[in-house]
Amino acid sequence: MAEKAAVRQHERTFEATTGVRNGARLMVLAGLGFVGYGVAFLYRTFLGSGFELGVDTIGGVTRAELAVSNPEMLHYINHLHVAVSGLLIGAGIGVVALAWYGVRSGQLWAWATAVAIPVVSLAFALPMHYLDLFAHDWLTHLGPIYLATLLFVVGAVLSYRGMRTVGRVD
């Protein structure tokens, strides 16, 4: 009887650690997606023909036209895009580090912090996209971040369930 209980406990622990490990990997992949989205912002700012992913004109004005008609405004837009890029890349690096080093080892504080970063970021950023008065290509503009978010949520759920199974989370 004790042997069967020990085997069941070992199986639960193995499933839990596998869940934590796989969940953390998905969280890392999503964090790399956040970094990639930030790099795409930088690329579009300095080398691209549009403003950001999925936005080719603002009020019917292209980036090239704005450079001629109002270079100060374009500089300001570039300034904001570089700042957003830095925040996206920094947040992504933070999520990657927390998931790889903290979540993988079952640290609830690392899990909670890794979850808080994208939740707070998206809570501020996403509502504005539904109030915008300029045209977006919704698939290219928000698709990558929604995909990274979906991966992140699946990873966060898997890792949390794994931590609960081995009794690390009350």
trRosetta pair geometry for C-beta under 8 A, 3 or more apart (Angstrom, degrees):
i j d omega theta_ij theta_ji phi_ij phi_ji
1 4 5.9 -51 -151 32 30 109
1 5 6.6 29 151 -15 62 106
2 5 5.6 -53 -149 38 36 113
2 6 6.3 38 151 -21 67 105
3 6 5.7 -55 -150 35 31 111
3 7 6.4 31 151 -19 65 104
4 7 5.6 -52 -148 35 33 112
4 8 6.3 33 153 -18 66 105
5 8 5.7 -52 -146 37 31 111
5 9 6.3 33 153 -20 64 106
6 9 5.6 -53 -146 37 31 113
6 10 6.3 34 152 -21 64 105
7 10 5.6 -53 -148 36 31 112
7 11 6.4 32 152 -19 65 104
8 11 5.7 -53 -147 36 32 112
8 12 6.3 32 153 -18 65 105
9 12 5.7 -52 -146 37 31 111
9 13 6.2 32 154 -19 64 107
10 13 5.7 -55 -147 38 30 112
10 14 6.3 31 154 -20 64 106
11 14 5.7 -53 -146 36 30 111
11 15 6.3 29 155 -16 65 106
12 15 5.8 -55 -146 39 30 109
12 16 6.1 30 154 -21 65 109
12 165 5.5 -156 177 169 92 107
12 166 7.1 156 131 -84 92 62
13 16 5.6 -55 -145 37 29 113
13 17 6.2 23 159 -15 65 106
13 165 7.7 179 -93 123 32 103
13 166 5.4 74 -120 -106 70 105
14 17 6.1 -56 -144 39 27 104
14 18 6.2 28 155 -18 63 109
15 18 5.7 -57 -147 39 29 112
15 19 6.2 31 153 -21 64 107
15 162 7.4 -150 127 -119 62 83
15 165 6.4 -90 93 153 97 164
16 19 5.6 -55 -148 36 30 112
16 20 6.3 29 154 -18 66 105
16 161 7.9 -139 -127 123 72 65
16 162 4.3 127 -169 -163 59 69
16 163 7.1 137 -175 -60 107 15
16 164 7.8 -145 -130 66 115 48
16 165 3.5 -155 -90 80 113 120
16 166 4.2 166 119 -35 161 96
17 20 5.5 -49 -143 37 35 112
17 21 6.0 35 155 -19 66 108
17 106 8.0 -55 -110 -61 73 117
17 162 6.5 136 -70 -175 13 121
17 166 7.0 56 -52 -49 75 143
18 21 5.7 -56 -143 40 28 110
18 22 6.0 21 160 -12 66 111
18 162 7.1 -154 68 -117 47 129
19 22 6.0 -56 -137 43 26 104
19 23 5.8 26 161 -18 63 113
19 158 4.9 -149 -170 176 81 80
19 159 6.6 170 138 -97 77 30
19 161 5.5 -85 165 87 148 94
19 162 3.0 -178 88 -71 104 109
19 165 6.9 91 39 13 143 138
20 23 5.8 -58 -142 41 23 111
20 24 6.1 25 158 -20 62 109
20 103 6.9 -168 -173 155 86 76
20 104 6.6 122 141 -140 97 35
20 106 5.7 -22 -148 -82 158 77
20 158 7.6 -174 -80 131 21 80
20 159 4.9 69 -135 -142 52 72
20 162 3.6 -146 -44 109 73 142
20 163 5.9 97 -94 -55 114 71
21 24 5.9 -56 -147 35 25 110
21 25 6.5 28 152 -21 61 105
21 104 6.0 53 -112 -139 60 84
21 162 7.6 -156 6 -170 58 171
22 25 5.5 -50 -149 32 34 114
22 26 6.7 33 153 -17 64 102
22 155 7.6 -141 129 -126 61 75
22 158 5.6 -75 93 149 95 146
22 159 7.8 -160 74 -69 57 74
23 26 5.8 -54 -152 35 33 109
23 27 6.4 34 150 -19 66 105
23 103 7.1 -111 105 156 97 126
23 154 7.6 -147 -126 128 75 60
23 155 4.5 126 -169 -170 59 58
23 156 6.6 141 -177 -64 112 8
23 157 7.0 -146 -126 71 123 44
23 158 3.2 -171 -79 88 103 96
23 159 2.9 -155 103 -42 137 77
23 160 7.2 -151 177 2 164 55
23 161 7.6 156 -60 38 149 86
23 162 6.1 -157 8 7 132 127
24 27 5.4 -53 -148 37 35 114
24 28 6.3 40 150 -22 66 102
24 99 4.7 157 -159 176 76 86
24 100 6.7 132 164 -91 113 32
24 103 4.2 168 -105 103 104 110
24 104 4.2 168 136 -71 174 74
24 155 6.7 141 -61 -177 9 110
24 159 5.3 98 -50 -97 68 134
25 28 5.5 -50 -149 33 33 114
25 29 6.4 35 151 -20 64 103
25 99 7.9 173 -57 150 14 121
25 155 7.0 -144 70 -126 49 120
26 29 5.5 -49 -147 35 35 114
26 30 6.4 36 153 -18 65 103
26 151 5.2 -152 -176 175 92 83
26 152 7.0 175 135 -98 90 25
26 154 5.6 -85 161 91 158 94
26 155 2.8 -163 86 -77 105 111
26 158 6.7 86 26 36 136 135
27 30 5.7 -53 -149 38 32 112
27 31 6.3 36 150 -21 64 104
27 95 6.4 -134 166 169 91 98
27 98 8.0 -79 141 91 132 88
27 99 3.7 -170 103 -118 119 144
27 103 6.1 31 52 56 155 165
27 114 6.0 38 -179 157 138 140
27 151 7.9 173 -84 132 27 85
27 152 5.8 68 -121 -136 62 68
27 155 3.9 -166 -44 125 70 140
27 156 6.1 96 -86 -62 113 68
27 159 6.7 -25 -21 -13 130 145
28 31 5.5 -53 -149 35 32 114
28 32 6.5 33 152 -18 64 102
28 95 7.7 172 -107 127 36 84
28 96 5.2 70 -140 -134 73 71
28 99 4.8 -155 -60 97 72 132
28 100 5.4 74 -94 -63 125 90
28 155 7.8 -162 12 -157 57 160
29 32 5.7 -53 -152 35 32 112
29 33 6.6 39 145 -23 62 102
29 151 5.5 -91 96 161 109 143
29 155 7.4 169 41 -59 96 147
30 33 5.1 -49 -154 30 38 119
30 34 6.8 42 147 -21 66 96
30 95 6.9 -77 96 140 90 143
30 118 7.7 -33 142 -60 124 159
30 148 4.6 120 -152 -175 75 75
30 149 7.0 107 -153 -80 125 18
30 151 4.2 -179 -73 92 99 105
30 152 3.5 167 160 -65 171 85
30 155 6.3 -144 -3 19 125 139
31 34 5.5 -44 -153 29 38 113
31 35 6.7 40 147 -17 64 100
31 92 4.7 133 -179 -165 67 66
31 93 7.3 139 169 -66 114 11
31 94 7.6 -144 -143 71 124 49
31 95 3.4 -167 -102 94 114 108
31 96 3.8 -171 114 -56 143 73
31 99 6.2 -163 -16 15 138 133
31 114 7.9 -64 -70 -154 125 105
31 152 7.6 105 -45 -98 62 108
32 35 5.4 -47 -151 35 39 115
32 36 6.3 43 149 -21 66 104
32 92 6.6 111 -92 179 16 118
32 96 6.2 80 -55 -88 71 124
33 36 5.5 -52 -146 37 33 114
33 37 6.4 37 153 -22 65 102
33 92 7.3 -156 69 -127 44 123
33 144 6.7 -171 -176 171 103 88
33 145 7.7 150 141 -112 110 41
33 147 6.8 -140 -156 97 151 91
33 148 3.2 -170 109 -103 140 117
33 151 6.7 119 -5 47 149 139
34 37 5.7 -50 -149 32 32 112
34 38 6.6 33 151 -17 62 104
34 88 5.6 -153 172 -177 82 81
34 89 7.6 169 128 -96 82 25
34 91 5.8 -90 156 96 143 96
34 92 3.2 -174 89 -86 102 102
34 95 6.4 82 28 31 145 140
34 118 7.1 -125 -81 -93 141 108
34 145 7.7 63 -104 -124 67 81
34 148 5.8 152 -52 163 67 154
35 38 5.7 -58 -155 37 32 112
35 39 6.4 32 149 -19 67 105
35 88 7.2 155 -104 135 26 84
35 89 5.2 63 -133 -131 69 65
35 92 3.6 -160 -49 113 72 152
35 93 6.4 87 -86 -52 116 69
35 96 7.4 -1 -30 -30 128 133
36 39 5.5 -51 -146 36 34 112
36 40 6.4 39 152 -22 65 102
36 92 7.8 165 7 -139 56 165
36 144 7.4 -119 102 179 108 133
37 40 5.5 -49 -151 32 33 115
37 41 6.8 41 147 -22 61 99
37 53 7.6 -77 -150 -1 80 148
37 88 5.5 -107 92 178 95 142
37 92 7.7 161 39 -62 91 138
37 144 5.4 162 -93 118 104 126
37 145 5.7 66 -112 -76 160 86
37 148 6.9 -93 -28 -9 128 153
38 41 5.5 -46 -155 28 36 116
38 42 6.8 36 149 -16 64 101
38 84 7.5 -158 -125 128 81 67
38 85 4.5 114 -171 -160 81 60
38 86 7.2 147 -165 -42 127 11
38 87 7.5 -165 -113 71 124 49
38 88 3.2 180 -76 92 104 111
38 89 3.8 -149 108 -49 156 77
38 92 6.4 -137 2 1 127 132
39 42 5.5 -51 -153 36 37 113
39 43 6.3 41 149 -22 67 104
39 85 7.3 101 -75 -157 21 107
39 89 6.8 92 -50 -88 70 112
40 43 5.5 -50 -145 35 34 115
40 44 6.3 31 157 -16 66 105
40 53 5.6 25 138 -55 129 119
40 144 7.4 71 19 70 161 171
41 44 6.0 -59 -148 39 27 107
41 45 6.3 31 153 -25 63 108
41 52 5.9 -5 -122 -132 78 100
41 53 7.4 -72 -78 -12 63 95
41 81 5.4 -166 175 -176 101 90
41 82 7.9 171 131 -89 107 28
41 84 5.9 -121 -172 96 161 102
41 85 4.0 -159 90 -85 121 94
41 88 6.6 116 9 31 140 146
42 45 5.6 -56 -149 32 30 114
42 46 6.5 -6 167 8 67 109
42 81 7.6 157 -87 141 38 98
42 82 6.8 67 -108 -115 78 66
42 85 4.5 103 -55 -150 85 156
43 46 6.8 -79 -147 49 23 86
43 47 5.4 -48 -171 48 66 111
43 48 5.9 79 128 -39 74 106
44 47 7.4 -68 -95 62 15 67
44 48 3.5 -27 -134 23 54 152
44 50 5.9 -41 -159 75 114 81
44 51 6.8 38 149 122 122 22
44 52 5.4 125 99 -118 153 37
44 53 6.5 -137 -45 -49 154 58
44 81 7.3 -111 86 -172 97 144
45 48 7.1 46 2 31 22 104
45 52 7.9 13 -60 -87 76 73
45 78 5.3 114 -164 -139 106 79
45 81 4.4 171 -88 110 122 136
45 82 6.0 148 172 -62 172 76
45 85 7.0 -87 -7 -36 140 141
46 78 7.9 88 -70 -146 63 116
48 63 7.8 106 107 3 79 170
49 56 7.3 10 110 -140 90 90
49 62 7.6 -26 165 -174 87 113
49 63 6.2 177 174 42 45 130
49 64 7.3 -19 -156 -33 82 104
50 53 7.8 103 93 -94 133 16
50 54 8.0 166 141 57 155 17
50 55 5.8 147 167 90 116 56
50 56 4.2 -73 -112 -108 115 56
50 57 7.9 -76 -134 -37 88 42
50 62 7.9 -83 -109 -153 56 79
50 63 6.1 172 -140 -24 18 127
51 55 4.5 -49 60 105 109 112
51 56 7.3 -178 10 -110 82 12
51 58 6.3 57 -41 -36 154 110
51 63 5.9 177 -66 -76 67 107
51 77 6.5 -65 -144 165 108 135
51 81 7.4 -155 175 -76 73 138
52 55 5.0 32 53 38 76 116
52 81 6.3 -164 -78 -120 106 117
52 141 7.2 73 109 -129 97 89
53 140 5.2 -138 171 146 91 88
53 141 5.3 156 109 -110 83 46
53 144 6.9 -34 151 17 167 128
54 136 5.0 33 139 -171 115 80
54 137 3.8 -137 -147 59 83 82
54 138 6.8 117 -164 -58 145 10
54 139 7.1 170 -106 66 124 50
54 140 3.9 168 -73 85 91 88
54 141 2.7 -104 63 -53 152 84
54 142 7.3 -42 18 -8 168 59
55 58 6.9 29 174 -66 113 84
55 134 6.9 53 -141 120 112 120
55 135 7.4 146 -127 92 69 63
55 136 5.9 -37 -78 -111 83 68
55 137 7.5 -148 -56 16 38 79
55 141 6.3 73 -35 -100 83 121
56 62 6.8 -26 156 -120 77 83
56 63 8.0 -91 -170 -14 51 97
56 137 7.7 47 -11 -16 99 114
57 60 5.5 10 158 -133 137 15
57 61 5.9 143 -163 60 90 32
57 62 5.4 -52 -100 -80 87 54
57 134 7.6 -146 105 -171 64 111
57 135 6.8 26 67 52 89 113
58 61 5.7 -33 68 59 69 91
58 66 7.5 31 48 -63 109 141
58 134 4.9 -24 -135 -136 68 154
59 134 6.3 -66 -41 -107 58 108
61 65 4.9 -130 -164 89 79 124
61 66 5.2 94 144 -60 119 92
61 69 7.3 -87 -150 43 132 141
62 65 4.6 97 52 7 79 102
62 66 6.9 -143 94 -4 42 87
63 66 5.8 -57 -148 37 30 110
63 67 6.5 37 151 -27 63 103
63 74 6.9 101 -160 -130 71 118
64 67 5.6 -48 -151 27 32 116
64 68 7.0 24 153 -12 62 103
65 68 5.9 -60 -157 38 35 107
65 69 6.0 9 158 -1 72 115
66 69 6.0 -64 -129 51 31 96
66 70 5.7 -47 -165 56 72 87
66 71 7.8 130 140 -87 67 36
66 73 6.2 -98 -174 88 110 110
66 74 4.7 138 125 -70 108 107
66 77 7.7 14 138 17 153 146
67 71 5.7 39 -161 -101 50 80
67 74 5.2 16 -87 -33 60 173
68 71 7.5 47 -75 -56 6 88
70 73 4.0 21 130 17 118 118
70 74 6.6 141 99 -16 72 85
71 74 5.4 -54 -148 39 40 113
71 75 6.2 46 152 -24 69 102
72 75 5.6 -50 -149 34 32 114
72 76 6.5 34 150 -20 64 103
73 76 5.6 -52 -150 35 34 113
73 77 6.4 35 151 -18 66 103
74 77 5.6 -51 -146 37 34 112
74 78 6.3 38 152 -20 65 104
75 78 5.6 -52 -149 37 32 114
75 79 6.3 41 149 -27 63 103
76 79 5.3 -47 -150 29 33 119
76 80 6.7 31 153 -15 64 101
77 80 5.8 -54 -152 37 33 109
77 81 6.3 32 151 -18 66 107
78 81 5.6 -57 -146 39 32 111
78 82 6.3 32 157 -20 67 104
79 82 6.1 -55 -150 34 26 108
79 83 6.6 25 152 -17 61 108
80 83 5.6 -56 -149 38 33 112
80 84 6.2 32 154 -17 68 105
81 84 5.7 -52 -143 38 32 109
81 85 6.2 40 153 -25 64 104
82 85 5.4 -49 -148 33 32 117
82 86 6.5 34 153 -19 63 103
83 86 5.8 -53 -151 34 31 111
83 87 6.5 27 153 -15 64 106
84 87 5.7 -56 -149 39 33 110
84 88 6.2 34 154 -19 67 106
85 88 5.8 -58 -148 38 28 109
85 89 6.1 22 158 -14 66 110
86 89 5.9 -56 -142 41 28 107
86 90 6.0 26 159 -16 65 111
87 90 5.8 -56 -140 41 27 110
87 91 6.0 28 160 -18 64 108
87 121 7.7 163 148 -125 112 119
88 91 5.9 -56 -143 38 26 108
88 92 6.2 27 156 -19 62 109
89 92 5.7 -56 -147 37 28 113
89 93 6.4 30 154 -19 64 105
90 93 5.8 -53 -147 35 31 110
90 94 6.4 33 153 -19 64 106
91 94 5.6 -55 -150 36 32 114
91 95 6.4 32 153 -19 66 104
91 117 5.2 160 -159 173 96 117
91 118 7.0 123 161 -75 125 64
91 121 5.8 47 -140 -65 165 152
92 95 5.7 -53 -147 36 32 110
92 96 6.3 34 154 -20 65 105
93 96 5.7 -53 -147 36 31 113
93 97 6.3 27 157 -16 65 108
94 97 6.0 -58 -145 39 28 107
94 98 6.1 23 159 -15 65 110
94 113 8.0 -101 162 143 109 104
94 114 7.6 -176 132 -110 81 65
94 117 5.7 171 99 -107 125 158
95 98 5.9 -58 -143 41 27 108
95 99 6.0 22 161 -15 65 112
95 114 5.2 99 -137 -150 68 87
95 117 5.5 -141 -69 74 94 145
95 118 6.7 39 -87 -36 141 104
95 152 7.5 -40 -172 -123 144 123
96 99 6.1 -63 -145 40 23 105
96 100 5.9 13 164 -13 64 116
97 100 6.1 -59 -136 41 24 104
97 101 5.9 -12 178 15 64 116
97 102 7.8 51 132 -1 64 100
98 101 6.9 -72 -131 53 16 85
98 102 4.9 -35 -166 35 60 126
98 103 6.4 63 138 -21 73 98
98 110 4.6 176 -169 -170 86 89
98 111 7.8 168 154 -70 109 23
98 113 5.5 -139 -134 91 149 105
98 114 3.9 -171 106 -71 133 102
98 117 7.8 162 19 -8 150 136
99 102 7.1 -38 -75 56 10 82
99 103 4.5 -23 -139 29 50 131
99 104 6.9 75 155 -30 55 87
99 110 7.5 167 -77 150 27 109
99 114 5.3 111 -59 -135 79 156
99 155 7.3 11 -140 147 137 136
99 159 7.8 -130 -143 -61 89 167
100 103 7.6 41 -7 44 16 91
100 104 5.9 -2 -170 -9 30 131
101 104 6.8 -30 -103 37 5 109
101 105 7.0 -16 165 0 44 116
101 110 7.1 -140 90 -138 72 153
102 105 6.3 -77 -155 43 24 98
102 107 4.2 -80 -171 61 83 128
102 109 7.1 -91 -171 82 134 75
102 110 2.2 -173 138 -121 140 167
102 111 7.0 -146 123 -35 106 55
102 113 7.6 14 92 50 163 116
102 114 7.2 -179 72 -33 122 120
103 106 7.6 51 -177 -70 35 17
103 107 6.7 -91 -77 53 28 78
103 110 5.2 -136 -49 111 61 112
103 111 4.9 103 -107 -81 94 78
103 114 6.1 -42 -47 13 125 156
103 159 5.2 3 177 -177 116 154
105 110 7.8 65 53 30 90 152
106 162 7.8 -114 -104 116 90 99
106 163 5.3 146 -147 -113 82 94
106 166 7.1 -55 -128 67 143 135
106 168 4.9 -140 174 -99 115 172
107 110 4.1 63 91 9 112 112
107 111 6.8 173 94 -12 59 84
108 111 5.4 -53 -148 37 38 115
108 112 6.1 36 156 -19 70 105
108 163 6.4 135 -81 173 84 154
108 168 6.5 -179 -46 139 103 102
108 169 5.7 134 -95 -94 127 93
109 112 5.8 -53 -145 38 30 110
109 113 6.3 27 156 -16 64 109
110 113 5.9 -56 -144 41 29 109
110 114 6.0 30 156 -19 65 109
111 114 5.8 -58 -145 38 26 110
111 115 6.3 23 156 -17 63 108
111 156 7.1 126 -167 -144 93 81
111 159 6.2 -167 -117 117 120 123
111 160 6.3 133 180 -83 146 82
111 163 6.9 -87 -37 -23 161 158
112 115 5.8 -56 -147 38 29 110
112 116 6.2 33 154 -25 64 107
113 116 5.6 -50 -143 31 32 114
113 117 6.8 42 157 -31 62 97
114 117 6.2 -44 -156 17 30 113
114 156 7.4 -170 106 -102 106 102
115 118 7.2 -72 -164 44 34 91
115 119 6.0 27 153 -18 71 122
115 156 5.4 96 -95 -136 105 139
116 119 5.6 -68 -141 44 30 112
116 120 5.8 25 168 -17 71 110
117 120 6.6 -63 -149 36 19 102
117 121 6.3 13 158 -13 59 115
118 121 5.4 -58 -139 44 35 113
118 122 5.7 27 166 -13 72 111
118 149 6.5 172 168 -113 138 84
118 152 5.9 21 37 148 168 166
119 122 6.3 -60 -141 43 22 102
119 123 6.1 28 157 -27 61 111
120 123 5.7 -55 -145 32 27 115
120 124 6.9 18 159 -11 61 105
121 124 6.4 -70 -163 38 28 102
121 125 6.0 2 158 -4 68 120
122 125 5.7 -64 -128 48 34 100
122 126 5.1 23 -177 -18 77 116
122 145 7.7 162 -104 159 105 120
122 149 6.6 76 -86 -107 154 135
123 126 7.3 -30 -104 31 13 101
123 127 7.7 12 177 -12 43 108
124 127 7.6 -83 -176 29 20 100
124 128 7.8 8 152 -13 57 113
125 128 6.4 -71 -169 31 37 111
125 129 7.3 35 149 -26 70 105
126 129 5.7 -51 -160 21 45 116
126 130 7.5 29 155 -10 69 100
126 142 7.8 83 -124 -133 87 125
127 130 6.1 -64 -162 36 43 104
127 131 6.7 28 148 -10 72 112
128 131 5.6 -68 -149 44 40 107
128 132 6.5 64 152 -52 71 89
129 132 5.8 -23 -148 -7 35 119
129 136 7.1 7 -161 -28 95 167
129 141 7.5 161 -142 130 126 124
129 142 6.3 89 -173 -75 162 130
132 136 6.7 69 87 -30 146 117
136 141 4.4 -53 -172 3 112 163
136 142 7.4 48 155 -16 141 98
137 140 4.7 20 102 35 115 104
137 141 5.7 142 71 -20 61 97
138 141 5.8 -61 -127 45 25 106
138 142 5.7 -26 -170 30 66 110
138 143 7.3 100 134 -40 59 87
139 142 7.6 -70 -120 55 9 72
139 143 4.6 24 -177 -44 52 133
140 143 6.0 -23 -87 25 18 119
140 144 7.6 20 -164 -16 44 99
142 145 5.7 -69 -159 48 55 104
142 146 5.5 54 147 -25 85 109
143 146 5.8 -62 -143 39 27 109
143 147 6.2 27 160 -20 66 107
144 147 5.7 -55 -148 35 31 112
144 148 6.4 28 155 -15 65 105
145 148 5.6 -50 -145 39 35 111
145 149 6.1 39 152 -22 65 106
146 149 5.5 -53 -144 38 31 114
146 150 6.3 36 155 -23 64 103
147 150 5.7 -50 -148 32 30 112
147 151 6.6 30 153 -15 63 104
148 151 5.8 -54 -151 38 33 112
148 152 6.2 36 150 -23 65 108
149 152 5.4 -54 -147 36 32 116
149 153 6.3 33 156 -21 67 103
150 153 5.9 -51 -146 33 30 109
150 154 6.5 28 156 -14 63 105
151 154 6.0 -59 -151 39 29 109
151 155 6.2 27 154 -16 65 112
152 155 5.7 -61 -149 41 29 111
152 156 6.1 29 156 -21 67 108
153 156 5.7 -52 -142 36 30 111
153 157 6.3 28 158 -17 64 105
154 157 6.0 -57 -149 37 29 108
154 158 6.3 27 155 -17 64 109
155 158 5.8 -55 -143 39 30 110
155 159 6.1 22 162 -13 66 110
156 159 6.1 -58 -142 41 26 105
156 160 6.1 25 159 -19 63 111
157 160 5.9 -58 -143 38 27 109
157 161 6.2 26 159 -18 64 108
158 161 6.0 -59 -148 37 26 108
158 162 6.4 27 154 -19 63 108
159 162 5.5 -54 -149 36 33 115
159 163 6.4 34 153 -20 66 102
160 163 5.7 -52 -149 34 33 110
160 164 6.5 33 152 -19 65 104
160 169 6.9 12 -165 -17 73 169
161 164 5.7 -54 -149 36 33 112
161 165 6.4 39 152 -29 65 103
162 165 5.7 -50 -149 25 32 115
162 166 7.1 10 161 -2 63 102
163 166 6.7 -69 -156 44 31 94
163 168 4.4 -80 -172 67 84 118
163 169 4.7 71 122 -18 106 114
164 167 7.5 39 -178 -76 35 23
164 168 7.3 -92 -74 52 24 73
164 169 4.6 -55 -85 61 67 113
